[in-house]
């Protein structure tokens, strides 16, 4: 170590202060665990996302004491869908299926609130530091190395019994541990001001000129909307598509996007982010290490929701971490319960989601599904429940439901 090296000793280090990391830090600190939350950014900071905080995430927010704060933001009132042939459907948010609301909260504000809440209950925040590696001191202790700022000699060392890797889908730290996964999709988004539309409306449009991608317009408060597009990685490679041009195609070609953005102006640049949903293929634990959120591939393969699953995995990790610290066994064997919990929660949903989403890559199937939604309230409510993350995509694969979709 040199003169710029610092040493920080704690029980748990959480690498990454996004929704998964901040949630894990909150539940650990609330239980009295000494936890250090480390992130390469300085908060508040922006993050590319659709900004939809689905009911599963809202339930966790409530347990974190942030339910009242969330009520300041737009609430999902309805989904507005259109298909490649122009068929439209407006579907109310399925309040009868969802115990908690679906909010629309910009990630800059959402992530900052979670970090602040974790700090309020005792987590220590170390910002502006990028973790570059980890070494195992002994069975009970690991040491992480990080760099702060631009100076190559400004090194910080952190020592802990347990590390929770919450470094997102890019997962630079997780990959250095040999525990990384595979990106499945990429999404872009841009904020606009002066957008026409009701706050709380989530628009999803399968514009024929940009298939197999889709476009979205999520209406926040005050005439601001999150506008974007996404495509699976396999399609990106096959078609060699430029996503920036694809987003421009959506904004200029889709009639609903043109109407919503007729008097709008961009707020800031286009931002993009890769997306992982490979939890069923991941072993999310090792000696002294747990993976949470996107680093564990917990994103929903069909809807693209990442926040709720990330926070759910973080709460599971916090519970297992507390038990492991109590027993003194932070080995892979002592942490294996976390792997069982993650696979029990995500594996089946991910598998059926991959089957169900295949239908939404077929234009004729999207046409018939949205046509069915336009005149079949029960069917529409099922689809809305899937989009909200409160109904399993398996519901759409049941023979009767699938037949209704096929008939349109």
PEDA-V351965 format. One line per field, one symbol per residue. phi: phi as a letter, one per 40 degrees, with the letter a starting at -180 (. if undefined). psi: psi as a letter, one per 30 degrees, with the letter a starting at -180 (. if undefined). burial: b if it has 24 or more other C-alpha atoms within 12 Angstrom, else e. A space follows every 10 residues. Layout:
phi = ???
psi = ???
burial = ???
//
This chain:
phi = .bcccbbbba cbbbchbcdc cccdcccccc cgccbbbbac cbccbcacac gcbcdccccc dcccgbcccc ccbcbccabb bbbdcgcbab bcccccbbcb cbcbbdcdcc cccccccccd chcbbbcgbc cbiabccacb abbbbbbbgc ccccbbbbba cabbcbcgcc fccccccgbc bbcbabbbaa cbbgccicdg cbcbbccccb cccbbbbbcc cggcbcbaaa acdccdcccf cccccccccc ccbccccccc bdbcbcbgcc bbacbbabdc bbccaadgbb bbgccbgcdc cccgcbcddc cccccccccc cccccccgbb cdccbcdcdc cccccbccdc cccccccdcc cbdcccdccc ccccbbcccc ccccccccgb bcddccccdc cccccccg
psi = kafgklkjkl ekkjjkhaee eeeeeeeeee ggkjkkjkkf lkkkllkklf gjjleeeeee eefgggeeef fflkkjelkj kklegfklkk kkkifffkfl ljljkkeeee eeeeeeeeee gfkkkjlgkk kflkkjeafg klkkklkkaf kfgikkkkkl ekkjjhgafe heeeeffggl akkflkkllk kklhkklkkg kjkjkikffg kglllljjja lhgkkjkall kkeeeeeefh kjeeeeeeee efekeeeeee geglkkjalk klklkkhhef gkjglakgkk klbffghflk fefgkfeeee eeeeeeeeee eeeeeefgjg leefgfeeee eeeeefeeee efeeeefeeg fjeeeeeeee eeefgjeeee eeeeeeefgf kkffeffkee eeeeeef.
burial = eeeeeeebeb bbbbbbbbbb bbbbbbbbbb eebbbbbbbb bbbeebbbbb bbbbbbbbbb beebebbeeb eebbbbbbbb bbbbbbbbbb bbbbeebbeb bbbbbbbbbb bbbbbbbbbe bbbbbbbbbb bbbbbbeeeb bbbbbbbbee eeeebbbbbb bbbbbbbbbb bbbbbebebb bbbbbbbbbb bbbbbbbbbb bbbbbbbbbb bbbbbbbbbb bebbbbbbbb bbbeebeeee ebbbebbbbb beebbbbbeb beebeeeeeb bbbbbbbbbb ebbbbbbbbb bbbbbbbbbb bbbbbbbbbb bbbbbbbbbb bbebbeeebb bbebbbbbbb bbbebbbebb bbbbebbebb bebbbbbbbb bbbbeeeebb bbbbbbbbbb bbbbbbbeee bbebbeeb
//
